[in-house]
Structures are given as structure tokens and as C-alpha cells.
Amino acid sequence: MMITNQITKWIFILCAATLVINGFLYWGFQKNELLYGIYGALGLGTVTGVYLLLNLIRK
């Protein structure tokens, strides 16, 4: 169970970093293709965030 939480935390951190980097790239270049990365990072970050929150509540 502990290894799952660590992996989930790293995925969440990676999603947050991807969201920030793609946000700056979109802000600079204004290309719509960069929005796909932002949407993916938001979706995966939301799922992992909810999972981490539920695990925190269960403890």
C-alpha cells in the first residue's frame, strides 16, 4: 500500500509540473496543440488527487 501512495504522489507531482510547463508554452506560443497536454495533465492530476484524498481520509 505504501508503494502505491508513493507512485501516486509522483504521478501527481509530474502532472502538476507538466501543467505548469505546458501552460507557459501555451502562453508563449498560443498553439492549440499544447492544450491537449494541459487537458491530459488536468485529468490525470484530478484522478490522482482524488485517490490521494480518499486514501488520506481512510487512514
PDB file of N, CA, C, O and CB in Angstrom:
ATOM      1  N   MET A   1       0.816  -1.192   0.000  1.00  0.00           N
ATOM      2  CA  MET A   1       0.000   0.000   0.000  1.00  0.00           C
ATOM      3  C   MET A   1       0.861   1.257   0.000  1.00  0.00           C
ATOM      4  O   MET A   1       0.502   2.255  -0.625  1.00  0.00           O
ATOM      5  CB  MET A   1      -0.929  -0.002   1.196  1.00  0.00           C
ATOM      6  N   MET A   2       1.990   1.214   0.695  1.00  0.00           N
ATOM      7  CA  MET A   2       2.854   2.388   0.774  1.00  0.00           C
ATOM      8  C   MET A   2       3.477   2.709  -0.581  1.00  0.00           C
ATOM      9  O   MET A   2       3.604   3.880  -0.937  1.00  0.00           O
ATOM     10  CB  MET A   2       3.949   2.169   1.817  1.00  0.00           C
ATOM     11  N   ILE A   3       3.863   1.702  -1.331  1.00  0.00           N
ATOM     12  CA  ILE A   3       4.468   1.936  -2.641  1.00  0.00           C
ATOM     13  C   ILE A   3       3.445   2.544  -3.602  1.00  0.00           C
ATOM     14  O   ILE A   3       3.808   3.355  -4.454  1.00  0.00           O
ATOM     15  CB  ILE A   3       5.032   0.620  -3.219  1.00  0.00           C
ATOM     16  N   THR A   4       2.186   2.169  -3.477  1.00  0.00           N
ATOM     17  CA  THR A   4       1.137   2.735  -4.324  1.00  0.00           C
ATOM     18  C   THR A   4       0.963   4.217  -4.032  1.00  0.00           C
ATOM     19  O   THR A   4       0.786   5.011  -4.955  1.00  0.00           O
ATOM     20  CB  THR A   4      -0.192   1.992  -4.115  1.00  0.00           C
ATOM     21  N   ASN A   5       1.011   4.597  -2.764  1.00  0.00           N
ATOM     22  CA  ASN A   5       0.887   6.007  -2.410  1.00  0.00           C
ATOM     23  C   ASN A   5       2.067   6.814  -2.944  1.00  0.00           C
ATOM     24  O   ASN A   5       1.887   7.939  -3.412  1.00  0.00           O
ATOM     25  CB  ASN A   5       0.783   6.167  -0.892  1.00  0.00           C
ATOM     26  N   GLN A   6       3.264   6.253  -2.878  1.00  0.00           N
ATOM     27  CA  GLN A   6       4.441   6.959  -3.390  1.00  0.00           C
ATOM     28  C   GLN A   6       4.349   7.152  -4.900  1.00  0.00           C
ATOM     29  O   GLN A   6       4.656   8.230  -5.409  1.00  0.00           O
ATOM     30  CB  GLN A   6       5.722   6.192  -3.035  1.00  0.00           C
ATOM     31  N   ILE A   7       3.934   6.126  -5.605  1.00  0.00           N
ATOM     32  CA  ILE A   7       3.798   6.227  -7.057  1.00  0.00           C
ATOM     33  C   ILE A   7       2.730   7.251  -7.409  1.00  0.00           C
ATOM     34  O   ILE A   7       2.908   8.044  -8.333  1.00  0.00           O
ATOM     35  CB  ILE A   7       3.453   4.855  -7.674  1.00  0.00           C
ATOM     36  N   THR A   8       1.629   7.237  -6.682  1.00  0.00           N
ATOM     37  CA  THR A   8       0.545   8.182  -6.940  1.00  0.00           C
ATOM     38  C   THR A   8       0.999   9.614  -6.663  1.00  0.00           C
ATOM     39  O   THR A   8       0.644  10.524  -7.413  1.00  0.00           O
ATOM     40  CB  THR A   8      -0.684   7.837  -6.081  1.00  0.00           C
ATOM     41  N   LYS A   9       1.766   9.827  -5.617  1.00  0.00           N
ATOM     42  CA  LYS A   9       2.272  11.168  -5.319  1.00  0.00           C
ATOM     43  C   LYS A   9       3.205  11.654  -6.425  1.00  0.00           C
ATOM     44  O   LYS A   9       3.146  12.819  -6.820  1.00  0.00           O
ATOM     45  CB  LYS A   9       3.004  11.180  -3.966  1.00  0.00           C
ATOM     46  N   TRP A  10       4.067  10.764  -6.927  1.00  0.00           N
ATOM     47  CA  TRP A  10       4.981  11.158  -8.001  1.00  0.00           C
ATOM     48  C   TRP A  10       4.226  11.451  -9.291  1.00  0.00           C
ATOM     49  O   TRP A  10       4.593  12.366 -10.028  1.00  0.00           O
ATOM     50  CB  TRP A  10       6.021  10.064  -8.243  1.00  0.00           C
ATOM     51  N   ILE A  11       3.190  10.695  -9.568  1.00  0.00           N
ATOM     52  CA  ILE A  11       2.372  10.978 -10.754  1.00  0.00           C
ATOM     53  C   ILE A  11       1.690  12.331 -10.604  1.00  0.00           C
ATOM     54  O   ILE A  11       1.611  13.091 -11.570  1.00  0.00           O
ATOM     55  CB  ILE A  11       1.317   9.864 -10.976  1.00  0.00           C
ATOM     56  N   PHE A  12       1.200  12.641  -9.420  1.00  0.00           N
ATOM     57  CA  PHE A  12       0.556  13.926  -9.177  1.00  0.00           C
ATOM     58  C   PHE A  12       1.543  15.079  -9.343  1.00  0.00           C
ATOM     59  O   PHE A  12       1.209  16.102  -9.940  1.00  0.00           O
ATOM     60  CB  PHE A  12      -0.056  13.955  -7.776  1.00  0.00           C
ATOM     61  N   ILE A  13       2.752  14.918  -8.820  1.00  0.00           N
ATOM     62  CA  ILE A  13       3.783  15.949  -8.961  1.00  0.00           C
ATOM     63  C   ILE A  13       4.160  16.127 -10.423  1.00  0.00           C
ATOM     64  O   ILE A  13       4.341  17.254 -10.885  1.00  0.00           O
ATOM     65  CB  ILE A  13       5.030  15.590  -8.131  1.00  0.00           C
ATOM     66  N   LEU A  14       4.279  15.030 -11.153  1.00  0.00           N
ATOM     67  CA  LEU A  14       4.593  15.096 -12.576  1.00  0.00           C
ATOM     68  C   LEU A  14       3.478  15.789 -13.361  1.00  0.00           C
ATOM     69  O   LEU A  14       3.751  16.550 -14.289  1.00  0.00           O
ATOM     70  CB  LEU A  14       4.830  13.690 -13.130  1.00  0.00           C
ATOM     71  N   CYS A  15       2.235  15.529 -12.991  1.00  0.00           N
ATOM     72  CA  CYS A  15       1.102  16.201 -13.646  1.00  0.00           C
ATOM     73  C   CYS A  15       1.125  17.696 -13.372  1.00  0.00           C
ATOM     74  O   CYS A  15       0.864  18.498 -14.268  1.00  0.00           O
ATOM     75  CB  CYS A  15      -0.232  15.603 -13.169  1.00  0.00           C
ATOM     76  N   ALA A  16       1.433  18.070 -12.151  1.00  0.00           N
ATOM     77  CA  ALA A  16       1.499  19.497 -11.812  1.00  0.00           C
ATOM     78  C   ALA A  16       2.616  20.184 -12.592  1.00  0.00           C
ATOM     79  O   ALA A  16       2.425  21.289 -13.100  1.00  0.00           O
ATOM     80  CB  ALA A  16       1.716  19.684 -10.296  1.00  0.00           C
ATOM     81  N   ALA A  17       3.773  19.545 -12.690  1.00  0.00           N
ATOM     82  CA  ALA A  17       4.884  20.119 -13.443  1.00  0.00           C
ATOM     83  C   ALA A  17       4.537  20.221 -14.929  1.00  0.00           C
ATOM     84  O   ALA A  17       4.845  21.226 -15.571  1.00  0.00           O
ATOM     85  CB  ALA A  17       6.156  19.275 -13.249  1.00  0.00           C
ATOM     86  N   THR A  18       3.903  19.193 -15.473  1.00  0.00           N
ATOM     87  CA  THR A  18       3.501  19.212 -16.877  1.00  0.00           C
ATOM     88  C   THR A  18       2.490  20.312 -17.136  1.00  0.00           C
ATOM     89  O   THR A  18       2.546  20.983 -18.167  1.00  0.00           O
ATOM     90  CB  THR A  18       2.923  17.863 -17.288  1.00  0.00           C
ATOM     91  N   LEU A  19       1.569  20.498 -16.209  1.00  0.00           N
ATOM     92  CA  LEU A  19       0.563  21.554 -16.346  1.00  0.00           C
ATOM     93  C   LEU A  19       1.218  22.933 -16.371  1.00  0.00           C
ATOM     94  O   LEU A  19       0.842  23.781 -17.180  1.00  0.00           O
ATOM     95  CB  LEU A  19      -0.457  21.475 -15.200  1.00  0.00           C
ATOM     96  N   VAL A  20       2.181  23.161 -15.503  1.00  0.00           N
ATOM     97  CA  VAL A  20       2.867  24.457 -15.456  1.00  0.00           C
ATOM     98  C   VAL A  20       3.680  24.688 -16.723  1.00  0.00           C
ATOM     99  O   VAL A  20       3.609  25.762 -17.320  1.00  0.00           O
ATOM    100  CB  VAL A  20       3.779  24.539 -14.223  1.00  0.00           C
ATOM    101  N   ILE A  21       4.448  23.688 -17.135  1.00  0.00           N
ATOM    102  CA  ILE A  21       5.291  23.839 -18.329  1.00  0.00           C
ATOM    103  C   ILE A  21       4.440  24.040 -19.578  1.00  0.00           C
ATOM    104  O   ILE A  21       4.727  24.927 -20.382  1.00  0.00           O
ATOM    105  CB  ILE A  21       6.202  22.611 -18.506  1.00  0.00           C
ATOM    106  N   ASN A  22       3.405  23.233 -19.752  1.00  0.00           N
ATOM    107  CA  ASN A  22       2.536  23.403 -20.923  1.00  0.00           C
ATOM    108  C   ASN A  22       1.771  24.719 -20.870  1.00  0.00           C
ATOM    109  O   ASN A  22       1.493  25.317 -21.910  1.00  0.00           O
ATOM    110  CB  ASN A  22       1.553  22.238 -21.027  1.00  0.00           C
ATOM    111  N   GLY A  23       1.432  25.168 -19.683  1.00  0.00           N
ATOM    112  CA  GLY A  23       0.772  26.460 -19.548  1.00  0.00           C
ATOM    113  C   GLY A  23       1.670  27.600 -20.018  1.00  0.00           C
ATOM    114  O   GLY A  23       1.218  28.499 -20.728  1.00  0.00           O
ATOM    115  N   PHE A  24       2.942  27.564 -19.623  1.00  0.00           N
ATOM    116  CA  PHE A  24       3.870  28.590 -20.082  1.00  0.00           C
ATOM    117  C   PHE A  24       4.116  28.497 -21.585  1.00  0.00           C
ATOM    118  O   PHE A  24       4.218  29.517 -22.268  1.00  0.00           O
ATOM    119  CB  PHE A  24       5.187  28.476 -19.333  1.00  0.00           C
ATOM    120  N   LEU A  25       4.211  27.271 -22.094  1.00  0.00           N
ATOM    121  CA  LEU A  25       4.401  27.113 -23.538  1.00  0.00           C
ATOM    122  C   LEU A  25       3.187  27.631 -24.310  1.00  0.00           C
ATOM    123  O   LEU A  25       3.339  28.299 -25.334  1.00  0.00           O
ATOM    124  CB  LEU A  25       4.658  25.638 -23.885  1.00  0.00           C
ATOM    125  N   TYR A  26       1.993  27.326 -23.825  1.00  0.00           N
ATOM    126  CA  TYR A  26       0.791  27.824 -24.499  1.00  0.00           C
ATOM    127  C   TYR A  26       0.716  29.341 -24.420  1.00  0.00           C
ATOM    128  O   TYR A  26       0.336  29.999 -25.389  1.00  0.00           O
ATOM    129  CB  TYR A  26      -0.470  27.203 -23.883  1.00  0.00           C
ATOM    130  N   TRP A  27       1.073  29.888 -23.287  1.00  0.00           N
ATOM    131  CA  TRP A  27       1.058  31.329 -23.102  1.00  0.00           C
ATOM    132  C   TRP A  27       2.029  32.015 -24.069  1.00  0.00           C
ATOM    133  O   TRP A  27       1.746  33.096 -24.585  1.00  0.00           O
ATOM    134  CB  TRP A  27       1.411  31.681 -21.652  1.00  0.00           C
ATOM    135  N   GLY A  28       3.176  31.371 -24.306  1.00  0.00           N
ATOM    136  CA  GLY A  28       4.171  31.953 -25.186  1.00  0.00           C
ATOM    137  C   GLY A  28       3.879  31.771 -26.664  1.00  0.00           C
ATOM    138  O   GLY A  28       4.068  32.701 -27.449  1.00  0.00           O
ATOM    139  N   PHE A  29       3.421  30.588 -27.058  1.00  0.00           N
ATOM    140  CA  PHE A  29       3.263  30.276 -28.474  1.00  0.00           C
ATOM    141  C   PHE A  29       1.822  30.343 -28.982  1.00  0.00           C
ATOM    142  O   PHE A  29       1.603  30.486 -30.185  1.00  0.00           O
ATOM    143  CB  PHE A  29       3.806  28.920 -28.737  1.00  0.00           C
ATOM    144  N   GLN A  30       0.844  30.242 -28.093  1.00  0.00           N
ATOM    145  CA  GLN A  30      -0.576  30.279 -28.459  1.00  0.00           C
ATOM    146  C   GLN A  30      -0.954  29.220 -29.491  1.00  0.00           C
ATOM    147  O   GLN A  30      -1.740  29.488 -30.399  1.00  0.00           O
ATOM    148  CB  GLN A  30      -0.931  31.647 -28.994  1.00  0.00           C
ATOM    149  N   LYS A  31      -0.394  28.016 -29.353  1.00  0.00           N
ATOM    150  CA  LYS A  31      -0.739  26.912 -30.257  1.00  0.00           C
ATOM    151  C   LYS A  31      -1.770  26.019 -29.574  1.00  0.00           C
ATOM    152  O   LYS A  31      -1.605  25.632 -28.417  1.00  0.00           O
ATOM    153  CB  LYS A  31       0.533  26.087 -30.657  1.00  0.00           C
ATOM    154  N   ASN A  32      -2.819  25.703 -30.297  1.00  0.00           N
ATOM    155  CA  ASN A  32      -3.898  24.890 -29.731  1.00  0.00           C
ATOM    156  C   ASN A  32      -3.465  23.455 -29.455  1.00  0.00           C
ATOM    157  O   ASN A  32      -4.089  22.778 -28.637  1.00  0.00           O
ATOM    158  CB  ASN A  32      -5.086  24.889 -30.666  1.00  0.00           C
ATOM    159  N   GLU A  33      -2.418  22.978 -30.113  1.00  0.00           N
ATOM    160  CA  GLU A  33      -1.946  21.613 -29.871  1.00  0.00           C
ATOM    161  C   GLU A  33      -1.447  21.435 -28.438  1.00  0.00           C
ATOM    162  O   GLU A  33      -1.485  20.328 -27.901  1.00  0.00           O
ATOM    163  CB  GLU A  33      -0.834  21.257 -30.856  1.00  0.00           C
ATOM    164  N   LEU A  34      -0.986  22.500 -27.829  1.00  0.00           N
ATOM    165  CA  LEU A  34      -0.487  22.412 -26.456  1.00  0.00           C
ATOM    166  C   LEU A  34      -1.611  22.233 -25.444  1.00  0.00           C
ATOM    167  O   LEU A  34      -1.368  21.820 -24.310  1.00  0.00           O
ATOM    168  CB  LEU A  34       0.312  23.653 -26.113  1.00  0.00           C
ATOM    169  N   LEU A  35      -2.838  22.541 -25.850  1.00  0.00           N
ATOM    170  CA  LEU A  35      -3.966  22.361 -24.937  1.00  0.00           C
ATOM    171  C   LEU A  35      -4.225  20.887 -24.626  1.00  0.00           C
ATOM    172  O   LEU A  35      -4.737  20.560 -23.556  1.00  0.00           O
ATOM    173  CB  LEU A  35      -5.217  22.990 -25.528  1.00  0.00           C
ATOM    174  N   TYR A  36      -3.873  19.995 -25.559  1.00  0.00           N
ATOM    175  CA  TYR A  36      -4.075  18.562 -25.302  1.00  0.00           C
ATOM    176  C   TYR A  36      -3.245  18.105 -24.108  1.00  0.00           C
ATOM    177  O   TYR A  36      -3.721  17.318 -23.290  1.00  0.00           O
ATOM    178  CB  TYR A  36      -3.710  17.731 -26.549  1.00  0.00           C
ATOM    179  N   GLY A  37      -2.025  18.583 -24.001  1.00  0.00           N
ATOM    180  CA  GLY A  37      -1.183  18.250 -22.855  1.00  0.00           C
ATOM    181  C   GLY A  37      -1.728  18.820 -21.564  1.00  0.00           C
ATOM    182  O   GLY A  37      -1.642  18.194 -20.508  1.00  0.00           O
ATOM    183  N   ILE A  38      -2.293  20.020 -21.660  1.00  0.00           N
ATOM    184  CA  ILE A  38      -2.875  20.642 -20.470  1.00  0.00           C
ATOM    185  C   ILE A  38      -4.100  19.867 -20.010  1.00  0.00           C
ATOM    186  O   ILE A  38      -4.270  19.626 -18.815  1.00  0.00           O
ATOM    187  CB  ILE A  38      -3.247  22.108 -20.751  1.00  0.00           C
ATOM    188  N   TYR A  39      -4.951  19.477 -20.950  1.00  0.00           N
ATOM    189  CA  TYR A  39      -6.149  18.705 -20.591  1.00  0.00           C
ATOM    190  C   TYR A  39      -5.782  17.342 -20.005  1.00  0.00           C
ATOM    191  O   TYR A  39      -6.399  16.888 -19.042  1.00  0.00           O
ATOM    192  CB  TYR A  39      -7.049  18.518 -21.822  1.00  0.00           C
ATOM    193  N   GLY A  40      -4.786  16.701 -20.584  1.00  0.00           N
ATOM    194  CA  GLY A  40      -4.350  15.401 -20.056  1.00  0.00           C
ATOM    195  C   GLY A  40      -3.787  15.517 -18.654  1.00  0.00           C
ATOM    196  O   GLY A  40      -4.072  14.687 -17.791  1.00  0.00           O
ATOM    197  N   ALA A  41      -2.980  16.554 -18.427  1.00  0.00           N
ATOM    198  CA  ALA A  41      -2.406  16.757 -17.092  1.00  0.00           C
ATOM    199  C   ALA A  41      -3.496  17.084 -16.075  1.00  0.00           C
ATOM    200  O   ALA A  41      -3.435  16.629 -14.933  1.00  0.00           O
ATOM    201  CB  ALA A  41      -1.357  17.882 -17.121  1.00  0.00           C
ATOM    202  N   LEU A  42      -4.489  17.870 -16.483  1.00  0.00           N
ATOM    203  CA  LEU A  42      -5.599  18.175 -15.571  1.00  0.00           C
ATOM    204  C   LEU A  42      -6.396  16.926 -15.226  1.00  0.00           C
ATOM    205  O   LEU A  42      -6.745  16.709 -14.065  1.00  0.00           O
ATOM    206  CB  LEU A  42      -6.523  19.223 -16.189  1.00  0.00           C
ATOM    207  N   GLY A  43      -6.681  16.112 -16.222  1.00  0.00           N
ATOM    208  CA  GLY A  43      -7.457  14.890 -15.984  1.00  0.00           C
ATOM    209  C   GLY A  43      -6.735  13.912 -15.088  1.00  0.00           C
ATOM    210  O   GLY A  43      -7.298  13.417 -14.111  1.00  0.00           O
ATOM    211  N   LEU A  44      -5.486  13.631 -15.420  1.00  0.00           N
ATOM    212  CA  LEU A  44      -4.716  12.674 -14.623  1.00  0.00           C
ATOM    213  C   LEU A  44      -4.426  13.225 -13.236  1.00  0.00           C
ATOM    214  O   LEU A  44      -4.443  12.477 -12.259  1.00  0.00           O
ATOM    215  CB  LEU A  44      -3.407  12.320 -15.329  1.00  0.00           C
ATOM    216  N   GLY A  45      -4.159  14.517 -13.138  1.00  0.00           N
ATOM    217  CA  GLY A  45      -3.932  15.135 -11.827  1.00  0.00           C
ATOM    218  C   GLY A  45      -5.167  15.087 -10.954  1.00  0.00           C
ATOM    219  O   GLY A  45      -5.067  14.878  -9.745  1.00  0.00           O
ATOM    220  N   THR A  46      -6.327  15.279 -11.553  1.00  0.00           N
ATOM    221  CA  THR A  46      -7.580  15.203 -10.796  1.00  0.00           C
ATOM    222  C   THR A  46      -7.820  13.792 -10.266  1.00  0.00           C
ATOM    223  O   THR A  46      -8.190  13.611  -9.106  1.00  0.00           O
ATOM    224  CB  THR A  46      -8.762  15.643 -11.672  1.00  0.00           C
ATOM    225  N   VAL A  47      -7.611  12.810 -11.110  1.00  0.00           N
ATOM    226  CA  VAL A  47      -7.826  11.417 -10.691  1.00  0.00           C
ATOM    227  C   VAL A  47      -6.863  11.037  -9.571  1.00  0.00           C
ATOM    228  O   VAL A  47      -7.281  10.449  -8.573  1.00  0.00           O
ATOM    229  CB  VAL A  47      -7.651  10.456 -11.888  1.00  0.00           C
ATOM    230  N   THR A  48      -5.580  11.364  -9.723  1.00  0.00           N
ATOM    231  CA  THR A  48      -4.621  11.009  -8.675  1.00  0.00           C
ATOM    232  C   THR A  48      -4.851  11.823  -7.409  1.00  0.00           C
ATOM    233  O   THR A  48      -4.642  11.318  -6.306  1.00  0.00           O
ATOM    234  CB  THR A  48      -3.193  11.217  -9.171  1.00  0.00           C
ATOM    235  N   GLY A  49      -5.281  13.082  -7.553  1.00  0.00           N
ATOM    236  CA  GLY A  49      -5.583  13.889  -6.374  1.00  0.00           C
ATOM    237  C   GLY A  49      -6.750  13.332  -5.580  1.00  0.00           C
ATOM    238  O   GLY A  49      -6.707  13.298  -4.350  1.00  0.00           O
ATOM    239  N   VAL A  50      -7.787  12.898  -6.271  1.00  0.00           N
ATOM    240  CA  VAL A  50      -8.939  12.293  -5.591  1.00  0.00           C
ATOM    241  C   VAL A  50      -8.524  10.992  -4.905  1.00  0.00           C
ATOM    242  O   VAL A  50      -8.951  10.711  -3.785  1.00  0.00           O
ATOM    243  CB  VAL A  50     -10.090  12.027  -6.596  1.00  0.00           C
ATOM    244  N   TYR A  51      -7.689  10.200  -5.581  1.00  0.00           N
ATOM    245  CA  TYR A  51      -7.207   8.953  -4.987  1.00  0.00           C
ATOM    246  C   TYR A  51      -6.407   9.225  -3.711  1.00  0.00           C
ATOM    247  O   TYR A  51      -6.591   8.548  -2.700  1.00  0.00           O
ATOM    248  CB  TYR A  51      -6.344   8.179  -5.997  1.00  0.00           C
ATOM    249  N   LEU A  52      -5.517  10.221  -3.766  1.00  0.00           N
ATOM    250  CA  LEU A  52      -4.730  10.560  -2.577  1.00  0.00           C
ATOM    251  C   LEU A  52      -5.618  11.078  -1.448  1.00  0.00           C
ATOM    252  O   LEU A  52      -5.390  10.755  -0.282  1.00  0.00           O
ATOM    253  CB  LEU A  52      -3.668  11.604  -2.925  1.00  0.00           C
ATOM    254  N   LEU A  53      -6.627  11.878  -1.787  1.00  0.00           N
ATOM    255  CA  LEU A  53      -7.544  12.390  -0.777  1.00  0.00           C
ATOM    256  C   LEU A  53      -8.339  11.265  -0.128  1.00  0.00           C
ATOM    257  O   LEU A  53      -8.522  11.257   1.090  1.00  0.00           O
ATOM    258  CB  LEU A  53      -8.490  13.410  -1.392  1.00  0.00           C
ATOM    259  N   LEU A  54      -8.811  10.321  -0.925  1.00  0.00           N
ATOM    260  CA  LEU A  54      -9.549   9.193  -0.352  1.00  0.00           C
ATOM    261  C   LEU A  54      -8.670   8.324   0.523  1.00  0.00           C
ATOM    262  O   LEU A  54      -9.129   7.815   1.545  1.00  0.00           O
ATOM    263  CB  LEU A  54     -10.158   8.353  -1.450  1.00  0.00           C
ATOM    264  N   ASN A  55      -7.413   8.144   0.140  1.00  0.00           N
ATOM    265  CA  ASN A  55      -6.501   7.369   0.994  1.00  0.00           C
ATOM    266  C   ASN A  55      -6.214   8.100   2.284  1.00  0.00           C
ATOM    267  O   ASN A  55      -6.060   7.467   3.328  1.00  0.00           O
ATOM    268  CB  ASN A  55      -5.191   7.076   0.263  1.00  0.00           C
ATOM    269  N   LEU A  56      -6.137   9.430   2.238  1.00  0.00           N
ATOM    270  CA  LEU A  56      -5.893  10.208   3.450  1.00  0.00           C
ATOM    271  C   LEU A  56      -7.084  10.116   4.402  1.00  0.00           C
ATOM    272  O   LEU A  56      -6.912  10.032   5.618  1.00  0.00           O
ATOM    273  CB  LEU A  56      -5.609  11.676   3.096  1.00  0.00           C
ATOM    274  N   ILE A  57      -8.282  10.131   3.840  1.00  0.00           N
ATOM    275  CA  ILE A  57      -9.490  10.045   4.673  1.00  0.00           C
ATOM    276  C   ILE A  57      -9.619   8.646   5.293  1.00  0.00           C
ATOM    277  O   ILE A  57     -10.076   8.510   6.428  1.00  0.00           O
ATOM    278  CB  ILE A  57     -10.754  10.378   3.833  1.00  0.00           C
ATOM    279  N   ARG A  58      -9.218   7.614   4.551  1.00  0.00           N
ATOM    280  CA  ARG A  58      -9.327   6.241   5.051  1.00  0.00           C
ATOM    281  C   ARG A  58      -8.393   5.953   6.207  1.00  0.00           C
ATOM    282  O   ARG A  58      -8.671   5.059   7.006  1.00  0.00           O
ATOM    283  CB  ARG A  58      -9.053   5.270   3.944  1.00  0.00           C
ATOM    284  N   LYS A  59      -7.282   6.689   6.324  1.00  0.00           N
ATOM    285  CA  LYS A  59      -6.303   6.402   7.392  1.00  0.00           C
ATOM    286  C   LYS A  59      -6.758   6.849   8.705  1.00  0.00           C
ATOM    287  O   LYS A  59      -6.048   6.678   9.696  1.00  0.00           O
ATOM    288  CB  LYS A  59      -5.002   7.030   7.110  1.00  0.00           C
TER     289      LYS A  59
END
